[in-house]
Amino acid sequence: MTSDSLPNPAAAPQPEGTDLNAMLARFERGDLRIRDLARLITKVENRSADSSTIIERIYAKTGHAQVVGITGPPGAGKSTLINRLIALYRGLGKKIAILAIDPSSPFSGGAVLGDRVRMTDHYKDEGVYIRSLSSRGSHGGLSRAAREIVKLLDAFGNDVIIIETVGVGQTELAIMDLADTTVVVTVPEGGDSVQMMKAGLNEIADIFVVNKADREGADRIKAELELSVHLRGGDGWRAPVLLTQAAADRGVDKVVEAIAEHREYLREHTDAAREADRRTREFVEVLSAELEERAIRTVADGGVSDVVSEVRRGKLNPYSAVRRIIEDRSSLDELLLNGKSNRRGGSR
């Protein structure tokens, strides 16, 4: 297992050939190194000025991995389930990566640290890679960072990429949009299925898993979820509701089978219009995020100083300031082109 819970190779003295172009050149010719992957992910996560260049260079190698999102309320046993899934996929000869979205402070240990402790079965397995992505303070940039890290993991040759999120908020829903197959995990207690339906997870779930199914109420929750799937209507994919006891390694093989069946369904029911819409949506998201990041870098470096100075002194409101920049070609060029050329955050 390669994991950020191990000593961070990026923190060690960097040997010759660790500059960006050298790393990307190795990536492009198939010379895949864990240290390169870790450093490239760090650049993307930290939103360095090189982030877009990195993804642009490796984009042609993406599109091969199956991306599985696993979400649900805290305490549902997602990490234990993932640990079992890793073992099953490795038994099938699949190379697997885990991207764990960590909602906790990076200084507190948090949930992901506990998850990794439970995944130590795969400590020496080079076919398993685990990376966490902190959501604290990330705001809207989290989904873009997650998207680009998934692309790096895909280009690195992983067959299966699992994205794990904790909770059922809007951030989790946005991240699950990156997945080909979304698995929603719940447990018998506390009416979790009702809460998930309110949160919108019922609409995005491709597979439901009722974990800890040896507990009272599992059959009731299963019946409720099956009813909700029935009420969706339509002739498309019908999300199965599976009972598991991940801690005892029971029923997890059925989850792997369901994930494979859903992938086959997607292959047989390709929707060209929907795929075109997905590409367009990704383009707009990348464009808007890139414009925002370039503007932030330029302003931080003292660009468009006349306009910013007036805004800071209260002489010009933000809306008039934006209109002035958009309508003045030289100011717009300064805002966007300076933001592009500032490579100090990612080239060192």
C-alpha positions as CSV (number, residue, x, y, z in Angstrom):
1,M,0.0,0.0,0.0
2,T,1.2,3.5,-0.8
3,S,-0.4,6.1,1.4
4,D,0.1,9.6,2.7
5,S,0.1,8.1,6.2
6,L,3.6,6.8,5.3
7,P,6.6,9.1,5.3
8,N,5.9,11.6,2.5
9,P,8.4,11.1,-0.3
10,A,7.8,14.7,-1.5
11,A,9.2,15.9,1.8
12,A,12.6,14.2,1.2
13,P,15.4,16.0,-0.7
14,Q,14.5,16.0,-4.3
15,P,16.9,14.2,-6.7
16,E,17.6,15.4,-10.2
17,G,14.7,15.0,-12.5
18,T,11.9,16.0,-10.1
19,D,11.1,19.2,-12.0
20,L,7.6,19.4,-13.5
21,N,8.6,18.8,-17.1
22,A,10.7,15.8,-16.2
23,M,7.9,14.3,-14.1
24,L,5.3,14.8,-16.9
25,A,7.7,13.4,-19.5
26,R,8.1,10.2,-17.5
27,F,4.3,10.1,-17.0
28,E,3.7,10.5,-20.7
29,R,6.0,7.7,-21.7
30,G,4.6,5.3,-19.1
31,D,7.5,5.5,-16.6
32,L,5.2,5.6,-13.7
33,R,6.7,6.5,-10.3
34,I,4.9,6.8,-7.0
35,R,7.0,9.8,-6.0
36,D,6.0,11.6,-9.2
37,L,2.4,10.9,-8.7
38,A,2.5,12.1,-5.1
39,R,4.2,15.4,-6.1
40,L,1.8,16.0,-9.0
41,I,-1.2,15.4,-6.7
42,T,0.3,17.8,-4.2
43,K,0.6,20.5,-6.9
44,V,-3.0,20.0,-7.9
45,E,-4.3,19.9,-4.4
46,N,-2.4,23.1,-3.5
47,R,-3.8,24.8,-6.7
48,S,-0.4,25.7,-8.0
49,A,-0.2,27.8,-11.2
50,D,0.9,24.6,-12.9
51,S,-2.3,22.7,-12.1
52,S,-4.0,23.2,-15.5
53,T,-0.8,22.4,-17.4
54,I,-0.4,19.1,-15.5
55,I,-3.9,17.9,-16.3
56,E,-3.7,19.1,-19.9
57,R,-0.5,17.0,-20.4
58,I,-1.9,13.8,-18.9
59,Y,-5.5,14.1,-20.1
60,A,-5.1,11.8,-23.1
61,K,-4.2,8.9,-20.7
62,T,-7.5,9.2,-18.7
63,G,-10.8,7.5,-19.2
64,H,-9.8,4.0,-18.5
65,A,-10.4,3.6,-14.7
66,Q,-13.8,2.8,-13.2
67,V,-14.5,5.5,-10.7
68,V,-16.7,4.4,-7.7
69,G,-18.0,6.9,-5.2
70,I,-18.8,5.6,-1.7
71,T,-20.8,7.9,0.6
72,G,-23.2,7.8,3.5
73,P,-23.5,9.0,7.1
74,P,-20.7,8.7,9.6
75,G,-20.5,5.4,11.4
76,A,-22.0,3.4,8.5
77,G,-18.8,1.3,8.1
78,K,-17.6,2.7,4.8
79,S,-13.9,2.3,5.6
80,T,-14.3,-1.3,6.6
81,L,-16.3,-1.9,3.5
82,I,-13.6,-0.3,1.4
83,N,-11.0,-2.4,3.0
84,R,-12.9,-5.5,2.0
85,L,-13.4,-4.1,-1.5
86,I,-9.6,-3.5,-1.9
87,A,-8.9,-7.2,-1.0
88,L,-11.5,-8.4,-3.5
89,Y,-10.3,-6.2,-6.3
90,R,-6.7,-7.1,-5.7
91,G,-7.7,-10.7,-5.8
92,L,-9.0,-10.0,-9.3
93,G,-5.7,-8.5,-10.3
94,K,-7.0,-4.9,-10.3
95,K,-4.8,-1.9,-9.4
96,I,-6.8,0.3,-7.0
97,A,-6.6,3.8,-5.6
98,I,-8.6,5.4,-2.8
99,L,-9.2,9.1,-2.6
100,A,-10.6,9.9,0.9
101,I,-12.2,13.3,1.3
102,D,-11.3,14.2,4.9
103,P,-13.6,16.7,6.5
104,S,-11.5,17.1,9.6
105,S,-8.6,19.4,10.6
106,P,-5.3,18.1,9.2
107,F,-3.9,18.6,12.7
108,S,-6.5,16.5,14.6
109,G,-6.0,13.1,13.1
110,G,-9.6,12.9,12.0
111,A,-11.6,10.2,10.5
112,V,-9.3,9.4,7.6
113,L,-6.4,8.5,9.9
114,G,-8.7,5.9,11.5
115,D,-9.7,4.6,8.1
116,R,-6.1,4.1,7.1
117,V,-5.4,2.1,10.3
118,R,-8.2,-0.2,9.2
119,M,-6.6,-0.5,5.7
120,T,-3.2,-1.8,7.0
121,D,-3.9,-5.2,5.6
122,H,-2.6,-3.8,2.3
123,Y,0.4,-2.0,3.7
124,K,3.0,-3.7,1.4
125,D,0.8,-4.0,-1.7
126,E,2.2,-1.7,-4.4
127,G,-1.1,-2.1,-6.3
128,V,-3.0,0.0,-3.7
129,Y,-2.6,3.7,-3.4
130,I,-4.4,5.8,-0.8
131,R,-4.6,9.6,-0.7
132,S,-6.6,12.0,1.4
133,L,-7.9,15.4,0.4
134,S,-8.9,17.8,3.2
135,S,-12.2,19.6,2.7
136,R,-11.6,22.1,5.4
137,G,-11.3,25.6,4.0
138,S,-11.5,24.3,0.4
139,H,-14.9,25.8,-0.4
140,G,-15.8,25.4,-4.1
141,G,-12.3,24.4,-5.1
142,L,-12.7,21.0,-3.6
143,S,-14.6,19.4,-6.4
144,R,-12.1,20.7,-9.0
145,A,-9.1,19.4,-7.0
146,A,-10.9,16.0,-6.5
147,R,-11.7,15.8,-10.2
148,E,-8.1,16.5,-11.2
149,I,-6.6,14.1,-8.6
150,V,-9.0,11.4,-10.0
151,K,-7.6,12.1,-13.5
152,L,-4.0,11.7,-12.2
153,L,-4.9,8.4,-10.5
154,D,-6.6,7.3,-13.7
155,A,-3.6,8.3,-15.9
156,F,-1.3,6.4,-13.5
157,G,-2.9,3.2,-14.6
158,N,-5.3,2.4,-11.7
159,D,-8.2,0.1,-12.8
160,V,-10.5,1.2,-10.0
161,I,-10.6,4.5,-8.2
162,I,-12.8,4.8,-5.0
163,I,-13.8,8.2,-3.8
164,E,-14.9,8.1,-0.1
165,T,-16.7,11.0,1.4
166,V,-18.0,11.4,5.0
167,G,-21.5,13.0,5.3
168,V,-24.4,13.8,3.0
169,G,-23.9,17.5,2.3
170,Q,-23.8,19.4,-0.9
171,T,-20.0,19.0,-1.1
172,E,-20.4,15.3,-1.0
173,L,-23.1,15.4,-3.7
174,A,-20.8,17.5,-6.0
175,I,-17.9,15.1,-5.5
176,M,-20.1,12.1,-6.2
177,D,-20.8,13.6,-9.6
178,L,-17.3,12.6,-10.5
179,A,-18.1,8.9,-10.1
180,D,-19.3,6.4,-12.7
181,T,-21.0,4.4,-10.0
182,T,-22.2,5.8,-6.7
183,V,-22.6,3.5,-3.7
184,V,-24.7,4.8,-0.8
185,V,-24.0,3.0,2.5
186,T,-26.4,3.1,5.4
187,V,-27.0,1.1,8.6
188,P,-30.2,-0.1,10.2
189,E,-30.4,2.4,13.0
190,G,-31.8,5.9,13.2
191,G,-33.8,6.3,10.0
192,D,-30.7,7.0,7.9
193,S,-32.5,6.1,4.7
194,V,-35.0,8.9,5.3
195,Q,-32.2,11.4,5.9
196,M,-30.4,10.2,2.7
197,M,-33.5,10.7,0.7
198,K,-33.9,14.3,2.0
199,A,-30.2,15.0,1.2
200,G,-30.7,13.9,-2.4
201,L,-28.5,10.8,-2.2
202,N,-31.5,8.7,-3.1
203,E,-31.5,10.4,-6.5
204,I,-27.8,9.7,-7.2
205,A,-27.4,6.2,-5.8
206,D,-26.6,3.5,-8.3
207,I,-26.2,0.9,-5.5
208,F,-27.5,0.9,-1.9
209,V,-25.7,-1.0,0.8
210,V,-27.2,-1.7,4.2
211,N,-24.2,-2.5,6.2
212,K,-24.1,-4.1,9.7
213,A,-27.0,-6.1,8.4
214,D,-26.9,-8.4,11.5
215,R,-28.5,-5.6,13.5
216,E,-32.2,-5.3,14.1
217,G,-34.1,-3.3,11.4
218,A,-31.9,-4.2,8.5
219,D,-34.7,-5.8,6.6
220,R,-37.0,-2.8,7.2
221,I,-34.4,-0.4,5.9
222,K,-33.8,-2.6,2.9
223,A,-37.6,-2.7,2.2
224,E,-37.8,1.1,2.5
225,L,-35.0,1.6,0.1
226,E,-36.4,-0.9,-2.4
227,L,-39.7,1.0,-2.3
228,S,-37.9,4.3,-3.0
229,V,-36.1,2.8,-6.0
230,H,-39.4,1.5,-7.3
231,L,-41.0,4.9,-6.9
232,R,-38.3,6.5,-9.0
233,G,-40.0,4.9,-12.0
234,G,-38.4,4.9,-15.5
235,D,-36.9,2.2,-17.6
236,G,-33.3,2.8,-16.7
237,W,-31.0,1.2,-14.2
238,R,-32.7,0.0,-11.0
239,A,-30.4,0.4,-8.0
240,P,-30.1,-2.9,-6.1
241,V,-30.3,-2.8,-2.3
242,L,-27.6,-5.1,-0.8
243,L,-27.2,-6.4,2.7
244,T,-23.6,-6.6,4.0
245,Q,-21.6,-7.3,7.2
246,A,-18.3,-5.8,6.1
247,A,-16.6,-6.5,9.4
248,A,-17.3,-10.2,8.9
249,D,-16.6,-10.0,5.2
250,R,-20.2,-11.1,4.3
251,G,-22.0,-9.8,1.2
252,V,-19.1,-7.6,0.0
253,D,-18.6,-9.8,-3.1
254,K,-22.2,-8.9,-4.1
255,V,-21.2,-5.2,-4.0
256,V,-18.3,-5.9,-6.4
257,E,-20.7,-7.8,-8.7
258,A,-23.2,-5.0,-8.7
259,I,-20.5,-2.4,-9.5
260,A,-19.4,-4.5,-12.4
261,E,-23.0,-4.9,-13.6
262,H,-23.5,-1.2,-13.4
263,R,-20.4,-0.5,-15.5
264,E,-21.6,-3.0,-18.1
265,Y,-25.0,-1.3,-18.1
266,L,-23.4,2.1,-18.8
267,R,-21.3,0.6,-21.6
268,E,-24.4,-0.8,-23.2
269,H,-26.5,2.3,-22.7
270,T,-24.2,5.1,-23.8
271,D,-26.1,8.3,-24.1
272,A,-24.2,10.6,-26.6
273,A,-26.2,13.7,-25.7
274,R,-25.7,13.2,-22.0
275,E,-21.9,12.6,-22.5
276,A,-21.8,15.8,-24.6
277,D,-23.5,17.6,-21.8
278,R,-21.0,16.2,-19.3
279,R,-18.1,17.4,-21.3
280,T,-19.6,20.8,-21.7
281,R,-20.3,21.0,-18.0
282,E,-16.7,20.1,-17.3
283,F,-15.4,22.7,-19.7
284,V,-17.5,25.4,-18.0
285,E,-16.4,24.3,-14.6
286,V,-12.7,24.3,-15.6
287,L,-13.0,27.6,-17.4
288,S,-14.7,29.4,-14.5
289,A,-12.2,28.0,-11.9
290,E,-9.2,28.8,-14.1
291,L,-10.4,32.4,-14.5
292,E,-11.0,32.7,-10.8
293,E,-7.6,31.3,-9.9
294,R,-5.7,33.5,-12.4
295,A,-7.6,36.6,-11.0
296,I,-6.7,35.7,-7.4
297,R,-3.0,35.3,-8.3
298,T,-2.8,38.5,-10.2
299,V,-4.5,40.6,-7.5
300,A,-2.2,39.0,-4.9
301,D,0.8,40.0,-6.9
302,G,-0.3,43.6,-7.2
303,G,-1.9,43.4,-10.6
304,V,-4.7,45.8,-11.8
305,S,-3.6,47.9,-8.8
306,D,-5.5,51.1,-9.8
307,V,-8.9,49.3,-9.7
308,V,-8.1,47.3,-6.6
309,S,-6.9,50.4,-4.8
310,E,-10.2,52.2,-5.5
311,V,-12.1,49.1,-4.3
312,R,-10.1,48.9,-1.1
313,R,-10.7,52.6,-0.4
314,G,-14.4,52.3,-1.0
315,K,-14.2,54.6,-4.0
316,L,-15.4,51.9,-6.4
317,N,-17.9,49.2,-5.8
318,P,-16.9,45.6,-6.8
319,Y,-19.5,45.4,-9.6
320,S,-18.4,48.6,-11.3
321,A,-14.8,47.4,-10.8
322,V,-15.5,44.2,-12.6
323,R,-17.2,45.9,-15.5
324,R,-14.3,48.3,-15.9
325,I,-11.8,45.4,-16.2
326,I,-14.0,43.4,-18.5
327,E,-14.6,46.4,-20.8
328,D,-10.9,47.4,-20.8
329,R,-8.8,45.0,-22.9
330,S,-5.5,45.9,-21.3
331,S,-6.8,45.4,-17.8
332,L,-8.4,42.1,-18.8
333,D,-5.1,41.0,-20.3
334,E,-3.2,42.0,-17.2
335,L,-5.6,40.1,-15.0
336,L,-5.6,36.9,-16.9
337,L,-2.2,36.7,-18.6
338,N,-0.3,37.7,-15.4
339,G,-2.2,35.0,-13.5
340,K,-1.1,32.5,-16.1
341,S,2.6,33.5,-16.1
342,N,3.0,33.4,-12.4
343,R,4.6,30.0,-12.0
344,R,6.3,30.5,-8.6
345,G,3.7,28.4,-6.8
346,G,4.3,25.3,-8.9
347,S,7.7,25.3,-10.6
348,R,10.1,25.1,-7.8
